Amino acid sequence: MPARGPVTLSQVAREAGVSLATASRAINGSATRTVRADLRDRVLEAAERLRYSPDANAQAMARGRTTSLGLIVHDIADPYFSSIASGVTLAAERASLVVTLASTQHDPSREPAFVELLRRQRARAVIVAGGRRDDDALNAEMRAALEDFERSGGSVAVIGQPLLDVDTVVIANRSGSAALARALHGRGYRRFGVLAGPVDHLTARDRREGFAEALAELGCPAAPDAFVTCGFTRDGGYEGMTRLLKDGPDVEVVFAVNDVMAVGAIAAARDLARSVPHDVGVAGFDDITTLRDVTPALTTVRIPLVDVGIAATELALARPADEPRLVHVEGSVVLRESTPGPHT
């Protein structure tokens, strides 16, 4: 006896005594046509009897969109982005949406292709998380991809700098790092080092410049060679801290422009037989929940990352506005054991 395959929509239509088009509209919905209540009931009863499973792609074609929301991040292994993804997932579930996650692996040139893929898959919305690069051509390409996505009926929100002419959650990077500089100065530190991230990374630049400007205002600017360009990753922090401690000026405390870089910096100091915080203090930015058990506990700037993900999702799913909406998120300094003050 031949094996039975999956039940088809044609079989459901025959069982219900209706046309294939009517069965499709009854089950998959339609952006333009409706089905009489009695016919819809007949089709749904036939589908239940035959144990028919609707085709998600067919439903998307009929309705003009799917129940998926795309989230594009720089690195899914980075707890910064997993914290944001947690918020996005929470808000998406409230809206009965499923999150599709894509990672650029820190290559921003991949973002437009991911947006185009989500457009072809008829995603309901897309959220792009992560700092922009100082690259006019790349930003223009991404802006065009997002415009195409919106033109096809989807909606968009970005977490980062408001450069793409869409709704954006803007994190107060500059003011947060300035507040951190003042707090560390208040603990008695005077010789500062900065693991500054990549030159063209705008989030890293905002945090670096906010920190440097506050130190200058306090009358103790960091030495130019105390700013170390490095990757915006744990390994970048390790490599930058190694160079700073081996070849840079003598520093009392080091600001890494994100928490995962700070973790790398602490590891590098340990490998160079430098004690944190007794020989050198270390501070980060973000207050990632999964890193709060680092020893010593890390001084940082707290950003409510889960709330950021929720806010971005709510923006993406809100009714369209005439102008891009901006949601500003402030940070707060959290002083912990990694920066107790200089030891004399």
Salt bridges, closest charged atoms under 4 A:
GLU15 OE2 - ARG49 NH2 3.20
ASP38 OD2 - ARG36 NH2 2.83
ASP75 OD2 - HIS106 NE2 3.35
GLU111 OE1 - ARG132 NH1 2.89
GLU116 OE2 - ARG119 NH2 2.78
GLU116 OE2 - ARG120 NE 3.38
ASP134 OD2 - ARG205 NH2 3.03
ASP148 OD1 - ARG151 NH1 2.61
ASP165 OD2 - ARG143 NE 3.30
ASP167 OD2 - ARG325 NH2 2.69
ASP200 OD1 - ARG133 NH1 2.91
ASP206 OD1 - ARG174 NH2 3.43
GLU209 OE1 - ARG174 NH2 2.80
GLU213 OE2 - ARG174 NH1 2.95
ASP235 OD1 - ARG234 NH1 3.02
GLU239 OE2 - ARG243 NE 2.45
ASP250 OD2 - ARG191 NH2 3.12
GLU252 OE2 - ARG191 NH1 3.27
ASP286 OD1 - ARG207 NH2 2.99
ASP287 OD2 - ARG292 NH2 2.96
ASP287 OD2 - ARG302 NE 2.63
ASP287 OD1 - ARG336 NH1 3.11
